[in-house]
Amino acid sequence: MEKEELIYDGYVKIYDVKREREGKLEEFTKVHLRGASAGIVINEEGKMALVTQYRPIIGVKTLEVPAGTLDKGISKRDIIIEELEEECGIPRENILSISEEPVLTYKIIENMSDGEMNIFLINVKTAETKPKEDDDVDEVNFYTLDEIEESIKERIITDPKTLISFFLYKDMIKWVEKGL
């Protein structure tokens, strides 16, 4: 027996769930989040792209990796390619390479949600970038890894997908240096 009762129907959906498992009744709340794709976007100088955008829920501008919600009926990979153009002003022809599959996929809210974040590794030409005027991104800049690390230490960068992307990329560099 499983019963899901929709208790909130907005951008996210929230359900109270009751189900039997191994003879015991489980009761919990499930949050249905749309998945998303993000990009570790590296230019020819080895700098990583971060976008500045206002996040009304926390009332501040944040520095984040480019990302987009899986809400358009296109693939995870195509979402991030589209977001590069919208958020960063990086046209498809300036993408030198992009991983075929995410280099990492994780649950956005572990143990409470089914939404997943898919992180792709993307190399782009070094060129001037500018977000589309109708996008919610204020600006895009490329930063050295040292600059990003300093912004993390100063708590300027606190976004989880950005933190995960940064530390994953640093590890990937070490793996390449070690020949792994």
C-alpha positions as CSV (number, residue, x, y, z in Angstrom):
1,M,0.0,0.0,0.0
2,E,1.3,3.4,-0.9
3,K,-0.6,6.7,-0.7
4,E,0.8,10.1,-1.7
5,E,-1.3,13.2,-0.8
6,L,-0.3,16.4,-2.5
7,I,-0.2,19.1,0.1
8,Y,1.4,21.9,-1.9
9,D,1.3,22.4,-5.7
10,G,3.7,25.2,-6.8
11,Y,7.1,25.4,-8.4
12,V,7.9,22.5,-6.1
13,K,5.3,19.9,-5.1
14,I,5.1,18.5,-1.6
15,Y,3.6,15.2,-0.7
16,D,2.7,13.4,2.5
17,V,3.5,9.8,1.8
18,K,2.4,6.7,3.6
19,R,3.5,3.2,2.6
20,E,4.1,-0.2,3.9
21,R,7.6,-1.6,3.9
22,E,8.6,-4.9,5.4
23,G,5.4,-5.0,7.4
24,K,5.8,-1.5,8.9
25,L,4.0,1.7,8.0
26,E,6.4,4.5,6.9
27,E,5.2,8.1,6.9
28,F,7.2,10.9,5.5
29,T,7.1,14.1,3.5
30,K,8.5,14.1,-0.1
31,V,9.5,17.2,-2.0
32,H,9.4,16.9,-5.8
33,L,12.0,19.2,-7.3
34,R,12.7,19.6,-11.0
35,G,16.2,18.4,-11.8
36,A,18.8,20.8,-13.1
37,S,22.1,20.9,-15.1
38,A,25.1,22.9,-14.2
39,G,28.4,23.5,-15.9
40,I,32.0,23.6,-14.8
41,V,32.8,26.1,-17.6
42,I,36.6,26.5,-18.2
43,N,38.0,28.9,-20.8
44,E,41.3,28.6,-22.7
45,E,43.1,30.5,-19.9
46,G,42.0,27.8,-17.3
47,K,39.6,30.2,-15.6
48,M,36.1,29.1,-14.4
49,A,32.9,31.0,-15.3
50,L,30.7,32.2,-12.5
51,V,27.5,34.2,-12.9
52,T,26.2,36.9,-10.6
53,Q,22.5,36.8,-10.0
54,Y,20.0,38.0,-7.4
55,R,18.3,35.3,-5.4
56,P,15.1,36.7,-3.9
57,I,14.5,33.9,-1.5
58,I,17.8,34.8,0.4
59,G,17.7,38.5,-0.7
60,V,21.3,38.7,-2.0
61,K,23.3,38.5,-5.2
62,T,25.2,35.2,-5.5
63,L,28.2,33.9,-7.4
64,E,27.3,30.6,-9.0
65,V,28.2,28.2,-11.8
66,P,25.9,28.5,-14.8
67,A,22.8,26.2,-14.4
68,G,19.3,25.6,-15.6
69,T,16.2,23.7,-14.5
70,L,15.1,20.7,-16.5
71,D,11.8,22.1,-17.5
72,K,11.8,22.5,-21.3
73,G,11.6,18.9,-22.5
74,I,15.2,18.8,-23.7
75,S,18.1,16.7,-22.5
76,K,20.2,17.5,-19.4
77,R,23.1,18.3,-21.7
78,D,21.1,20.5,-24.0
79,I,19.8,22.5,-21.0
80,I,23.3,23.5,-20.0
81,I,24.2,24.3,-23.6
82,E,21.2,26.6,-23.8
83,E,22.0,28.2,-20.4
84,L,25.5,29.0,-21.5
85,E,24.0,31.1,-24.3
86,E,21.4,32.7,-22.1
87,E,23.3,33.2,-18.8
88,C,26.8,33.7,-20.2
89,G,26.4,34.8,-23.8
90,I,28.5,31.9,-24.9
91,P,27.2,30.7,-28.3
92,R,27.3,27.0,-29.2
93,E,30.2,27.6,-31.7
94,N,32.4,28.8,-28.8
95,I,32.0,25.5,-26.9
96,L,35.3,23.6,-27.5
97,S,34.1,20.4,-25.7
98,I,31.4,19.3,-23.3
99,S,31.2,15.9,-21.5
100,E,28.7,13.6,-23.1
101,E,27.3,12.6,-19.7
102,P,27.4,14.5,-16.4
103,V,30.7,14.2,-14.6
104,L,28.7,14.1,-11.4
105,T,25.0,13.7,-10.6
106,Y,23.7,14.1,-7.0
107,K,20.4,14.5,-5.2
108,I,19.6,18.2,-4.6
109,I,18.1,17.5,-1.2
110,E,19.3,14.0,-0.1
111,N,16.7,11.9,1.7
112,M,13.8,14.3,1.0
113,S,13.6,14.9,-2.7
114,D,13.9,13.2,-6.0
115,G,15.4,16.1,-7.9
116,E,18.9,15.7,-9.2
117,M,21.7,18.1,-10.2
118,N,23.8,17.1,-13.2
119,I,27.2,18.7,-13.5
120,F,28.9,18.8,-17.0
121,L,32.5,19.7,-17.7
122,I,32.7,22.3,-20.5
123,N,35.7,24.0,-22.2
124,V,35.0,27.2,-24.1
125,K,36.9,29.7,-26.2
126,T,38.2,32.7,-24.3
127,A,36.0,35.6,-25.5
128,E,34.0,38.4,-24.1
129,T,30.8,37.2,-22.5
130,K,27.5,39.0,-21.7
131,P,24.2,37.5,-20.5
132,K,21.0,38.1,-22.5
133,E,19.3,41.2,-21.3
134,D,16.1,39.3,-20.4
135,D,17.9,36.7,-18.3
136,D,18.1,36.9,-14.5
137,V,21.9,37.0,-14.6
138,D,23.6,40.3,-13.9
139,E,27.0,39.4,-15.2
140,V,29.4,36.6,-16.0
141,N,33.1,36.6,-15.2
142,F,35.9,34.1,-15.4
143,Y,37.9,33.5,-12.2
144,T,41.2,31.7,-11.4
145,L,40.9,28.8,-9.1
146,D,42.8,30.8,-6.4
147,E,40.3,33.7,-6.7
148,I,37.4,31.2,-6.3
149,E,39.0,29.5,-3.3
150,E,39.5,32.9,-1.7
151,S,35.8,33.8,-2.3
152,I,34.8,30.5,-0.7
153,K,37.0,31.2,2.4
154,E,35.4,34.7,2.7
155,R,31.9,33.1,2.3
156,I,31.2,35.1,-0.8
157,I,30.5,31.8,-2.6
158,T,28.1,29.6,-0.6
159,D,26.0,28.0,-3.3
160,P,26.2,24.2,-3.0
161,K,26.3,23.3,-6.7
162,T,29.2,25.8,-7.1
163,L,31.1,24.5,-4.1
164,I,30.7,20.9,-5.4
165,S,31.7,21.9,-8.9
166,F,34.8,23.8,-7.7
167,F,36.1,21.0,-5.5
168,L,35.3,18.4,-8.1
169,Y,37.2,20.3,-10.8
170,K,40.2,20.7,-8.4
171,D,40.2,17.0,-7.9
172,M,39.9,16.3,-11.6
173,I,43.0,18.4,-12.2
174,K,44.9,16.4,-9.6
175,W,43.8,13.1,-11.2
176,V,45.1,14.3,-14.6
177,E,48.4,15.4,-13.1
178,K,48.7,11.9,-11.4
179,G,47.8,10.2,-14.7
180,L,44.6,8.7,-13.3
